Amino acid sequence: MGDFGPERGFHQPKFRYCPCLGVNIGPSGVSWGLDLLYLDLGAGKIRWMTLWSQVKVWGRLGRGALTLSLWSCHPRPRDTQALLSATQAMELQKCDYHVERPLLNQEQLEELGHWSSKPGTQQWRIWFQCSRARARALLLQYLPVLAWLPRYPVRDWLLGDLLSGLSVAIMQLPQGLAYALLAGLPPVFGLYSSFYPVFIYFLFGTSRHISVGTFAVMSVMVGSVTESLAPDEAFVQDANSTVNEVARDTTRVQLASTLSVLVGLCQVALGLVHFGFVVTYLSEPLVRSYTTAASVQVFVSQLKYVFGLHLSSRSGPLSLIYTVLEVCWELPHSVVGTVVTAVVAGVVLVLLKLLNDKLQRHLPLPIPGELLTLIGATGISYGVGLKDRFKVDVVGNIPAGLVPPVAPNTQLFAKLVGNAFAIAVVGFAIAISLGKIFALRHGYRVDSNQELVALGLSNLTGGFFQCFPVSCSMSRSLVQECTGGNTQVAGAVSSLFILLVIVKLGELFQDLPRAVLAAVIIVNLKGMLKQFSDICSLWKTNRMDLLIWLVTFVATILLDLDLGLAVAVIFSLLLVVFRTQLPYYSILGQLPDTDIYIDVAEYSEAREVPGVKVFRSSATVYFANAELYSDALKQRCGVDVDRLISQKKKLLKKQQLKLKRLGKEKQLQEQAGP
């Protein structure tokens, strides 16, 4: 069968194998079936395969050892040849092989290896150990700013972080005002949500480049909660059928701040128990489809501000469809001044963004299109009097200064806990996805569990200061990276700029038209709406992922954001089970003159080995697919194992009857003998 001398790295004491009927145990093993004997000495050595008709095997089962001797008529194979053809004409050789190894049961193996059970409380003892080194390690783990800030290279990074923080703050200001409308709150609470959480993340976050703050998807999820639990209809005054906006806004602010506290508690709890892996159940097609559907929800929710309509608040299944129908029904009552304001602001924003993209290589900082649009619109509104002359809705009163902390309403916890968990998972999924992208690009590590804790503390602290739940924004994160940001010092700088606006400059935006904020939101949806192109790319690459994308999108559009996310996750998990239950089975053949085995159904040059069936499954075998695996194996290999077992049982039964009959005859002969 070949000369296995020392030059092949073969030494008799190291050649060990476990015989297993019909199954190759590799990397070093011997296996056999009904027609085949297979010998594998491991990677880089010789594989040998032959038919039983061309080999003689005799063995001896001694005490604690199994000895096999093989005799073959095959010649020595080449080093690069994986298979010896049984029909190839070659010079006959005869070789003797003696393989011996001890046979051990479980008790002998445990005695030989000195097995001992691992103490179950050892890890708990490590967790509860108290020492100066462990206390310092825990402090640096949960407060990362103490680890990197003392080593901060001021000369190299400070200027870039200052410019980056200023650029992000210029974007954060208009987006904070606009996204507060998405949450159903007065615009000033968007500024609060752009200050407190950002500074908390500066202390506890591990990503150096993401920009934490208001985000469209999170805001629209909060808005669906506030508008469903505090609709306009519940605050209608009987005298003149107008809405009491002060009472409505107070109730919605309490709902949003309590929701933020619950979201923070969920994220901190998941982070402390190292549950950061939960985001792995949200695949990339699921997250992209969900954010695309959320962007459609955001677009529809802003139509009432674009056309100056007063629509009824809706939430739950089919609420988006009813809202679109109501907008179409109320279009004749649109306010012309509001429509013109929104269109002009949108066109100006688009032109500024195009100009920014064209000149970004030549500019040290991007053109602050949103801020310039807001300043210009506020000046025009104040000078022309858009509110009084053209009935254009404006932002209204923006109080100066910070608000004192307020305890959350614990009676609302039961109503909000389900939405809080969904918002917590979605916010973390978006943040950790962007964080890992930037970490891979710049060569550092993001701790997913610490990110959960950081986001949770940001939302928890913000909830006491009347903020709504936040996450990170893709557009602001890209600006923070492109403008030279290296650490979260940029985030701290942007939060301090927002603080200055809250304390001194916020009241200057009282005459800002709401239609301009709606235009800012709609124009910033361009990136998420571009994700519709995923349909074409997934159709070409992976149609299972396309199915997840479509189901997630349709469920989110029809069932609203919370139920849509639940349906998407459940469908994704069921699809994983379905994939493992019905994997792809194939018969492999050898590519001539190579060691490569490929699917014979896909490659016409692949040739099956005579007398051998190489069966491959794309999934591992477990209880849910074991029977299907067995059926596919029987069908592809053409061997009816059940029939063979049945015949074997019949043969054994006949032998038993024959032995029984012979025993009776012998007994009768013995009785008749005397």
N, C-alpha and C positions, 0 to 999 in steps of 0.2 A: 504493500500500500504506500510505499515511499520510505525513504531513509530519513528518519528523524534523529539526526545526530546532534552533537553539542552546537554545531554551527546554526541550527534552527532554534536555538534557545530552549530545547526540550530536555528536561531532566526528569528521570523516572519518578523521584519522590514528589515532584510538584504537579504531576499530572493526576488531577483528582476530578471526579465527576459524580453526578447523582443520576443513576438510571431512572427514567420516568417514561412510562409506556405511552408512546405516540406523541410526546411533547418535547420539543427541544428546549432545554433549560438554559443554554448559553450563559456567559460567553464561552465557557469550556464545558462541553458535555457530550454525552452519547445519547441518542434516542433512536427508537425503532418503531415501526408500524407494521401494517399487514404485509407490505411489499418492500419496505425500504429500511436500510440501516444508514444512520447519519452520524458522523464523528466530527466534532469541532474542537480544535485545540486553542481557540481564542483569536482575538484580533492580531493580525500580523503574522499568523502561523498558517497551518494548513487545514482546510476544510475538505472532508472526504465523504462521498456519498456513493452508494452502490445498491444494487438490487440483491435480495436474498438469494437469488439464483446464482450469483457470482461471488458469494462469500460463505465461508463456513465458520460457524460460531460454536464453541463449546465452552462451558463454564463450570466452575466449582464454587459452591456456596459453603464456605467454611464458617467457623465460629467468629462472628464479628467482622467478616470480610467477604467480599464478592470478587471472584477472579474470572475474567473473561479472556479468552484467546480468540483472535481473529485471523482468518486466512483469506487472502483476496488474490484474484488474478489480475488486478489493476496495476499499472506502472506508477512510478513516482510522478505526482502532478507538478506543474510549474508553480512558482511562487505567486504569480499574478492571476492564476486561474482559480476561480471559486468553485468550479464544478468539474467532475470527471465524467464524460459521456460514457454510457455503458455500451454504446454501439461503435465507438471509435476504435479503429484498428491500431493496436499497439502491442509492443512486446510484453509477454506475460511475466509477472514477477510473483514471488511468493515471500511473504513476510510473516513473522510471528510477533504478536504483541501480547504483553502481560500487564494488565492493569489491575491494581489492587488498592482498596481503600477500606477503612473500617465503617461498618454500619452501626449508627448510633440511634438510640431512641431519645425521647425528650429528656428523660431523667439522666441518661449518660451524658447528653450534651450539656445540661445544666451543671453537672458535676465537673465535666472537663473544662468548661468555661468559667467556673466559679460564679454562677449567676446569683444575684441578690436583688431584691426589690428596692426600687428607689423610694426613699422616704417621701411621703406625700406632703409633709409640712415643711420641707426644706425651703421651698420658694417663699412660703409665708414668713419663715424666720428671717430670710434675707430682706423682705419688704419691711419688716418691723424692727430691723436693726437700727440702732441710733449711734451715730458717730459724726465727728466733725466733717470728715470727707464725704460721707453720704449726705449730710445736710447741705453741704456746698453743692454737690452734684444735683440734688433735687432743686435747689434754688436756681441754678443755672439752666436746668431743664425746663422749669415752668416760668422762668423770667429771663428769656434769652437776651434781652437788651443788656443785661449785666455781663454777658459773655463777649458780645461784639463791640459794644460802645467804648469800653476802655482801650480797645485796640483800633479804634476808628482812625484811618489815615486822613487827617484834616486837610493837609495840603493837596492831596490827590483827589479827594472825593467831595469836599465840602461845597465847592463852587457848582459842580454838577448837580448835587442834591438840592441846592438852593434854587437853581434855575428850573429843575424838574418839579420841585414842590410848588413854585409859583405858576408854572404852566398847568399843573394838575388842578390847582385851586381856581384858576380862571375857568377851567371846564367844570369844576365841581359846583361853582356858584349857580350857573343857570340850570344845570342838571338837578341840583338839589331843590331849587324852586319848582322845576317842572315835574319831577318825580313825586313830589308831595301831592300834586293833583291826582296822579295815578293812584295814590294810596287813599284818596278821598279826604285829604287833610288840608288845612291852610298852608300856604307855601313856606312860612317861617319854620315849620317843623321839619321841612327838608333841609334847612340850614342847620338845625340842631343835630339832625342825623348825619350831617357831613362833618361835624366837629367831634363830638364825644366818642363815637365808635372808632374813628380814625386814630385818635390819640391813644386809646386803649390798645389798639392793635400794634401801634408802634412799640409798646412795652412787651407784649406777649407773642407777637407773630414771628414766624421763622422764614417767611418769604421776603425777599429784599425788593421785589419789583411790583407786586400787585397793589392796586389802589383800592382800598376798602372805602365803602360809602354807599350812597344810594345807587340802586340798580333797577332797571325797568321791570325785569321779571319779578323780582322780589316786591317791588312797589305794587304791581298789578295783583299779585297774590294777596297782599295786605288789603288792597282796595276791594277785592271780592269779599273779604271778611267784614270789613267795616260797612260796606254798602248793604250787605245781607243782614247784619245784626242791627244796623242803625240806618234804615232807609229814609229817604226824604218824606215818604208818606206818614211816618210816625211823628213828624214834627210840624205838620201842617196846622196853622192857626185857623180856627173856625171863623174868625171875624172876616178876614179878607182872603182866605184860602192861600196864603203865602207860607213859605217854609221859614221856621225859626232857625236861621242859620247858626246863631250863637249856641243854642242848645244842641243842635245837631253836631257842630264841630267839637264841642266839649265832650259829647258822648263818644264820638269817633276817635278823638285823641286818647281818651281813656282806654278804648278797645285796642288801639294800635300800640300804646305803651305797655299794656298788660300782655299783649301778644309778643312783644319784643322780649319781655322778661321770660316768658315761657320758652320762646325759641332759644334764648341764652342758656336757660337751665337744661334744656334737652341737649344742646351742643356740648356744654361743659360736662354733663354726666356721661355722654358717649365718649368724650375725649379722655376722661379719667379712667374709664374701664377699657381703654384701648380699643374702641369700636370704630376706629377710622377706616377699617376695611369695608364698612357697610357701603361705601361709595363704589366699590367694585361691582355691585349689583346694578349700578346705573351705567350701562354701556355708552360708548360715545354716540352711536346713532340715536339712542334713547334721549340723551341729554340735548343733542343738537335738534332733534325733532321737537322736544318739549319746549325749548327756548324759541323755536320758530313759531310754534302754535301760540306761545305766550306773546310773541311780538304781534301776531294777528289780533290777539285779545287787546293788546295795548293800542294798536291802531284804531280798532273799532271804538274803544273807550274814549278816544280823543276827538271823535267826530262831532260830539255835542259841543265841544269848545270851538271847533273849526267853523261850524255853521251857526253857533249861537243858539242852540236848541236847549230846551228843558225837558229831559227824558226821565221816565220813571226808573228807579233803581231795580236791577234784576240780578239774581245769582242762581246758581244751580244748573242742572242739565238744560241744554238748549237756550240758555240765557243769551248767548252770543247771537244766535239766529233771531231771537225776538228783538234784540237791540238793533240789529241791522234792518229788520223790517220796520221798526218804529222810526228809525232815522229816515228811511225812504218815504214813509208816510208823512213825516213832519217837514220834509224838505221845502215845501212851499212857504213855510213860516220862518225860513232862515233869515238871519240878520245880515244884510248886504255888507255893512261896515266890518263886521266880524270876519266874514269870508274873505274880503279884500285884504284885511290885515294879516290873516293867516297865510294867504297865498303869497303876498309880497314878502313876508318874513321867511317863508319856506324857500322861495326863489333866491333871496339874498344869502341864506345859509348854504344852499347847494352851491352857489357860485363861489362863496368864500372857501368852502371845502375843496372844490376843484382847483381854485387858485393855490390853496395850501398844499395840495398834493403835487402841483406842478413846481412850486418853488421851495419845497421842503429841503432840498439839498443846499440851497443857497441861503436859508434863513437859520439863525441860531435858535430861534424859538418858533413854534407854529403860530399861525395867525389865530388869535382868539375869536373865532367867528361867532360863537354863541354869545360871548360877553359883549362884543361890539353890537350884535343885533339887539340884545336886551337893552343896552344903554341907548341906542338910537331909537328903539321903539318906545322906551319910557319917555325920552325927550319929546318925541313927536306926539305921544298921547297926552302929555302934560301941556304942550304948546297949543295943539289943535283942539283939545277937549274931546277926545274920542268917546269918553263915557257919556257925557251930557248931550253931545250933538249927534252921535251916530249909534248910541246904545250899545257900545262895545264893553263887555265885562272886563274889569280890571282886577288886579290882585287884592287891592284894598289895604287895610291897616296891617302893617308889619311892626310889631312892638320891638323896641330897642332893648338890648340887655338880655341876660340869661335868666332862665326860670329856675326856681328852687326845685330840688328833688321831690318827687311825689311817689308814695307807695302804690303798688299795683292793686287793683281790685281783685282780691282772691275769689270772689264769688263768680267771676267770669272764667276761672281756670277750666271748669268742666266743659264749657262751651267752646273753648279755644284750643284745647290740648291736641285735638286731631290735626287742625290746621297748623298749629305750632310745630308739630313733628315733621309735617310735609315741608314747610318752609325751611326748617332747620336742615333737612337733608338736601334740598335743592340748593340752598345757599352754600352749604359746604361743598357740594359736588362742583359747583361753578368755581369756587375759590381754589380748591385743591387742583382742579384741572389746569387752570391758568398758572397756579404756583409751580406745578411740576414742569410745565412748558418752559417757564423762565429759568427755573433751577437747572434744567438740562442744558439750556442754551448758555448759561453763565458758569456752570460747573460748581454748584453747591447743592446741598440736600435740604429738602423740605420735610419736616416731620408731620405726617398727616394727623396724628393724635394731638400734637400741640397746636396745630392749626384749628382743630375743633375747639380746643380750650380757648384759644385766642379769639376766634369768632364768637364763641359763646359769651366770654367776658365782655366783648364789645357790645353785643346785643343786650346782655344783662344790665350792664352799666347804663347804656343808652335808654333802656326801658324806664329807669328811675328818673331820667331827665326828659321824658315825653318824646323819645325818639321812636321811630318804627324800625322793624328789622332791616338789616343791611347785609350786603355781600360785597363782592368786588366787581368792578366794571372793566370789561375788556378794552374799551376805547381809552379810558383813562390810564389803564395799566400799560398799554402800548405807548401812550404819550410819556408816561413816567420813565419808561425804559429808553425811548428814542431821544429824549432831551437830556440824557446824561445821568439819570437817577441810578444810584448804586446801592442804597440802603433805604430803610424806612424813615431816615431823617427827612427825606422828601415828603413822606406822608405827614410827619410832624409839622413841617413848614406849611403845607397846604391847610392843615387843620388850624394853625395859628392865623392864617390869612382869613379863613372862614370866621374865626372868632372875632377878628377885627370888623368884618362885615356885619356880624350879628350885633355887636356892641354899638357901632357908630354909623354904618352905611346902609343897613337894611331898610330903613324907612324911606330911602331915596327911590326904592322900587315900588312904591305904593300905586303909581299910575301905570304900571306895566300891564298890558293887555294879556288876558289868559290865553287868547288865541295864539300869541307869540310863543308862549310856553308849550302849547300843543304842537306848534310847528317845530320847535326844538326837539320834542320827543319823537315826532314822526320822522324827521330827517335822521336822527340818531338810530333809527331802527334799520337803516340800510344794511348794516353788517349782518344782523340776524335774519332779515328777509332774504339775503343772498344764499342762505343755507337751503333754499329750495333746490339749488343745483345739486344737492346731495342725492336727489332722486335719480338723476341720470348717472352719476358716478357709481352709486350703489347697484343700479341695474346691471352695470357692466362688471362689477367686482364681486359683490356678495348679495344675493337676493334675499337671503334670510335676514340680514341686517336691514335691507330695504323694507321687508315686511314689518320689522320692529319699528322702523321710522314711520311708516304709514299708519300703523295701528296707534302709535303714540300720538301722532298728529290728529288723527280723526277723533280719538277718545278725548283729547284735551279740548278740541274745538267744540265737541258736542256735549261733553259732561262737565265742563269747567275744569279749572286747574287742579284742584285737590283730587277729585275722582279720576281725572285723566291720568295723573301721576300714578295713582294706585293701580289702575287698569294696565298701564304701561309696564310697571314693575312685575305685576303678576303674569302678564303675557310673556314678558322676557324670560322669567323663570320657567314657565311652562314650556317655552320653546327650547330652553336648555335641556329639560327632561326629554322632550320630543327628539332632540338631536341625539341624545345618548341612547334612546330606545330604538331609533331607526337610523343607525349610522350607515356609512357607505362601505359596502363589502366588495372586495375585488380579489381576483386571482392574479398572482404575479408571475411574470416570466422573465427569463434572463435575456438581457441585451447581449448579442453575440460579442465574444472576445472582451467582455468586461465583467466586473463584479456587481453590476447594477441590476436590480430586479424592479420591474415596473408593471403597471396594469396592462394586461394583454388586451383588454377591451379598448384601451385608448391608444396603444402603440402597436402598430402592425408588425414591427420588427421583433417584438418580444416573443420569445419562444418558451413554452412550458417544458420543464424537465421531464423526460419520460419516466413514468411511474411515480411522479412526485406532484403534489398539489400544494402550492405556497399560498395560503389564505391570509388575507389582511382585513382588519376591521379598523375603522377610523375612530372608534371609541373603546374604552375599557369595558370589561365584562363585569356586571354587577346584577343584583337580583331582578331589576326591572327589565333588563334586556337579555338575560341568560337564555331564555327559551327561544327568543328570536335569533340570537346568535347561533344557537345549536341548529335551528331549522335552516338558516342561511348556509352554515357550514356543510350540512348534509346535502343541500341542493347544489352548491357550487362544486363540491368534491365528488358528487355522484356515488357516495357510499351510504347505504341505508343501515346505520348502526343499530337501529331498533330491530330490524330484521335479523341482523347478525346475532344480536343478543338473544332474540327469540329462538333462533336456530340452536344457539349454544345451550340455552335452557332445555330445549327438547332433547338435544344430544345427551346432556347430563342426566336428564330424567330417564332416557333409554338405558344409559349405562347403570344407573342406580337400580332400575328394574332388572337388568341383566344380572347384576351382582346379587340382587336379592333372590332371583330365580336360581342362580348357581349355588347360592348359600343353602337354599331349601333342598336342591338336589343332593348337595354334599351331605346335608343333615339326614336325608332319607337313606343315602347310601351307608352312612355310618350306623343308622338304626337297623338297616337290613343286613349289615355285615355279620354280626354275631349269630 
